[in-house]
Amino acid sequence: MFRMWGKIFKKNRMITDTVICVDNDLNRTRKVYQALEEMCYEFDLPKPLWLESNKQDFIRSSKTRFTRDSFIEEIDFDYLEIQVIEE
C-alpha cells in the first residue's frame, strides 16, 4: 500500500492535513500523481505545478513543498507539503 501525507501550513502552523492511500498496480510516479490529485480534490485546491526544485526535493527525500509559485490561482495559505510515508 502506498500512503502520502499532505499538510497545509499558514503562518508556520499546520491548519489541516490528510493521508491518501493508493492501492493499485501503478508505478510509483503515477501513485504520487494520483495521491496528489485526490489530496487537492479533498482540500478543494487546484493542482500545483511541479517546479524543478519540487522534483529535486521529492527525488532526494520523498517530500516537497508547493508554495505560491507552484499554483496558478491565488491560495490563502503559505504552502502545501507532501510526504510519502509508506510504500
N, C-alpha and C positions, 0 to 999 in steps of 0.2 A: 504494500500500500504506500502511496505517495501522499505526503501531507505538507502543506505550505501554510505558514503563519503570516497573516497580513495585519499590520498595525498602522493606525493613523495618528500622527502626532501634531499637536498645536501648542506652541509656547513651551516646548520641551516636556510635554505631558502627553501620555497616551490617552486619547479620547475614546477610541474604540478599537476592537480587534476581532479577528475571526480566524478559524482554521478551516482550510479547504482540503478535503480528501478526494483524491483521484484514484480510482481503482479500475484501470483498464490496461490494455496491452500496448499503449502508445510508447514512443521513445521518451527520454527524459525531457527534451526540449519541448515537445508537444504537451507533455504533462504540465510543465511550467506555464506555458501559454494558456492552457485550458484552466488551470487553477487561478491564474491572474484574471482571466475573463470572468470566471464565476465570482471572484472576490470583488471586482469592480461592479458587477451586477448587484451583489449583496450590499455594497456600500453606496450604490447609486452614483458611481463615478464614471467619467469617460476613461477609456483605456489609455494608459500612458505610453509615450514613445520610448523605445529603448535607445538611449544615447550610448555612445562608446564607453563612457565612464560606468554606466549601469552594467553593460556587458562584461567589462573587465572585473568589476566588483563581484558580480554574480559568479563568474568563472572561478575567481580566486577563493571566495568564501561561501558560496551558495546563499548570499544575502546581498541586497541592494536597496537603495533609497531613491524614490522618484520624487523629485522636488517640483516646484512650479515650472521649471524649464521643460519638464517632461510632458506636461499637459497642454493641450491646445486651448481648452476652456479655462476660465478662471476657477481656482479652487479656494476654499475657505479654511485651509489647514496648511501646516508647514511642509510636511512630507508624508508619503506612504512608504512604509518599509515592508519588504517581503523577505521571508527566510524559509528555506527548506528545512523541515525538522525531522522528516523520516523519508527514506527511500526504500 
